[in-house]
Amino acid sequence: MMNRRQFLARSALFGSAAWLTLGAPGKLLAAASQGKPLGIQLYMVLKAYQDDPLGALKTLKAIGYTEIEAIVTSTAKTLRDQLNETGLRSPSMHFDSLGFESGIDAAHTLGSQFIVSSMLPAIMQKEQAAKGKSAPEPTYSLDEAKRAAEYANRLGEKAKQAGLQYAYHNHHLEFTDVGGGQTFYDVLLKETDHKLVQFELDCGWVHAGGKNPADIFKANPGRIPLMHAKDFLPGANDKNNYPGAELGRGTLDYKPIMAAADTSGLKHCFVEQEGPFDRMSQLDAARVDFAYLRPMR
């Protein structure tokens, strides 16, 4: 199974040229009602969902999740009806290969507040190629960071006009040094309009990029309303390989991260684990991840 970064890169390749435009269940459920909402990115359980949509969503609800972050693999109306039937909600969605304009429609259908994308350099490269212009591979340079910030502001303005909030989701390459003591991600934070562009911090990819997620939350209060709780196995990045780990079984201690996130103004936390799921199924991994993170919420 490809990891999410590879999945999104493939979406960028085949998507719209204009806009890709990118314990016991009862006890767990009781615990969920006592703390803040805890969600899961639907991509994490995509195979289970595609095999049995209602069954997978009902299992997530029984585990204790109350929110999902949506990706739309059929239609937004179909997913909305499934969520209504299972008692889940979707405050955030990744528009991925829907394209941005269709993503706006899908977000309205789902009742989502946030519309999210990632890999802006790849999206911009795709658009340039579609116009017949030279489109070199993304470099995550200072100039590219400035262009990405301008592009993100345009997405944010369109989202605002549609009554939504745009947010940008990172991978590890955003923490490439661009000179002057800055990373690509630093430039995005600095040169995007705070009201138009907010951020979804994927903590696993932050760590893979050599940074501390808690430090980023502390340095940017009010900018990061969304997060992905993710981890990788020790030794990840060997030959650019990033095998996912269940939370608590990888390399990250989420206690200081969650404390910093909540102080910073976090609104929604979504579990997202990369594959391969060879130690256990996607839904069993979702259960382990919930059990680890729930006491911190």
N, C-alpha and C positions, 0 to 999 in steps of 0.2 A: 504494500500500500504506500503510495506517495505521501510525503509529508505535506502540510498545508502550504508551505512556501512553494513547493513544486506544483501543487494543485493550482495555486493562483497564477504561477508563471504560465502554466498551460492554458488557463482561462484567458490570460492576457494575449496569448498567441492566437487563440481561436475566437475571442469575443468580439464585440462591436468595435469597429475601427474608430468610431468617433468617441466612445465613452468608456471603454473598459479600464477601462472605463467601467475594477477592480475594487455491620450489625443487623438487627432485625429492622425491616422496613418501617414497622409501626413506631419503634423507638426513634428512628431517624426522622420520621415525619414529625413527631412531637418536638424533637429538638429544633427542626426547621422553623416551627411556628414561634420559637422563642427568640430568634435572632433576626439579622438582616437577611433579605432575599439572597439566595445563592443560585446562580445560573450555570448553564453549560452551553458551549458552542456546538450547534447541531452537527457541524463537520466531524466532531470527535466520534460520534456514533452514527456516521453516515450509512455504513453498510447495514447496521442493525435497523436503522430507520427505513432504508430503501427495501429491506426484506419484509418488514412488518411495521409500517408507519405508526399505527395506533398502539400496537403492542410495545414498541420502543418508547413512545412518549409516555404511556401509562407507567412503564417501569421507571422512567426518570422521575415522574411525579411520586411514585411510591418510595423511591430512594430518599426523596426530600427536596429535590430541585423544584423551584417555583417559576424559574425563568429559563428561556432558551435565547441564545443569540442566533438569529435565523440566517440560513442560506436557502435559497429557493431552488429546488431541483425539479419541481413540477409546475405548480402555479401558486401564487401568493394566496389566492382564495382557498385552495385546497389545504395549504398549511394552516391558514387562519382557522378553518373549520375544525381541523384536527386538534389544534391548540385549545379551541373553545371546548371541544368534547372532553379533553383530558385535563382541563383546569390549569393550563400553563399560559404564560404570556410571553411576548417577545418585544422588550423595550428597545432592542437594537438589532440591526441586520447588516450583513455584508452584501453589497450589491453584486460583487464578483462579476460573472459573465453575463448577468442580466443587462449590463450597461447602466449608466447613471440615470438616464431619463426613466427607463423601465423600473429601475431600483426605487426611484421616488414613488412611483405608482404602487409598487409592492409594499413599501414602508407604510404608506397610507392604508393599504388594505389590511396589513398586519397590526396596525396601531402602534408602530414603532416610533420612538422619538429620535433615535440616532441612526444615521446612515453612514456606513463605515467602508473604507477601502484601504488598500496597502499597496506597496510596490509602485509608487508613483513614477520612478524613473522608467520602469518597464512599460507603464501605460503611455507615458510621453513618447517613448521610443516607437511604440506601435502606431501612435497617431502620426508621427513624422513619416514613418514608412508608408502609411496609407496615403499620404499626400505626395508620395514620390520623392521625398527628400532623404538625404543621407541620414541614417539612423544607426550610429555606432552602439555597441553594447553599453549598458549603463556603467558608469565609473564611480558613482557616489562621491563625486568631487565637490568642491566648494561651489563652482558655477552651477553644477547640476542641482545642488541643494537649494540655491537661490531660485532656480527655475521651478523646482518642485514646490517651494513655498508659494510662489506666485500662482501656480496651478492649483494648489490646495485652497488658496484664497478664493479662486474662481468657483471651485466646487462648493466651498462653504457659503458663498453668496447665493448660488443657485439653490442650495439646500434651505437656506434661510427664507428665501422667497417662497419655498414650498412648505414652510412651517416646520422644517426639520433641522436637526443639528448634525453637521458633518464632523466626523472624527477620523483620524489617521491611525492605522495599526502598523506597528513596526515589525521588522524582522531583525536579523543580526547586523546586516550590512549598513544599516542606518548609524551604527556606532563606529564607522570608519572615520579616522582622523582626516580632517580637511585643512589642517593648518591653523596657526594662531591659537592653539589650545582648544579648538572646537571640533566637535564631531558633526557629521551630516545632520544628526538628530537635533543637536544644539541650534543649528541654523534654522531648521524647520520651526522649532519653538520660538526663536527670536523673531523671525521674519513673517510669521503668519499672524493674522488678526485674531486676537484672543476670543472675540465674540463669534467669529466665523469658523474657526478651526480649533477643535479640541482633539484630545488624543486618547487612544486606547493602548495602554502599555502592556505589551506581551512580555511578562517578566522572564519567562524562559529564554526568549530570544535576546532580551537585554543581557542576561547573564552569559549567553553564548557569544555576545558581542564584547564581552570583557568589562561590563559595567554592573553596578549594584542597583537593582530596581528601587530599593528603599531610598537611596540617595536622589534618584530622579523624582520620586514623589515629593520628597521634602523640599526640593529646589523649585518645584512648580505647582504650588497650591492653586487649586481652581482650574487647572488646565487638563487634568486627567480624570474624567468622570467614569471611564471604563477601564477594565483590566482583564487580561487573560492570566489565569493561574496555570502555569505550565512548568514542566521540568524535563531534563534529559538525563540519561544514564551517565555515570562517570565515564570519562573517556570520549564523550561526544566531540565531534569535530575532527575525529580521526579520518582523514581523507574526505573531509566535507560530509561526513555522515553524522546524522543527529537522531539517534534512536530515542524515542520518548520513554519517559519513566512515570510511573504513578507518583502522585504527590506524596512526599515523605520517603520516597525510595530512590530519589535521585541525588542532586547536589545542593538544592536550595532549602533553606529554613524559611518558611513563610510567616513565622510569627512577627519578626521585625518588618517584613514587607507589608503585611496586612495592617499593622499598627500605623506605619507611615502613610499607607494608602487612605485609611479612614481619616486620619488627621488632615490629609491633603484635599479631601472632599470627594472621595470615591463614591459613585452612585450604584454601579453594577459590576459585580465580579462574576466572570464566566470561566469555569474550568475548561481547559482544552488540552488534550494530550495527543501528541503525535504517535503514530505507529512505529514499529510494527506491533500488532496485538497478538504476539505469539505466547506470552505468559498467561494471558487470560483474555476473555472476550472484551469488546468495547464496553458493553454495559456493566460487566464486572469491574472493569477499570474505573468506570464512572462512579461505581459504588465505593471503591477504595478512595478515590479522590475526594468524594463528598465527606466520607468519614474523617479524613485528615483535616479538611479545611473548615468543616462546620463549627468546631469549637472556637475558631478564631473569628467567627462572624456573629 
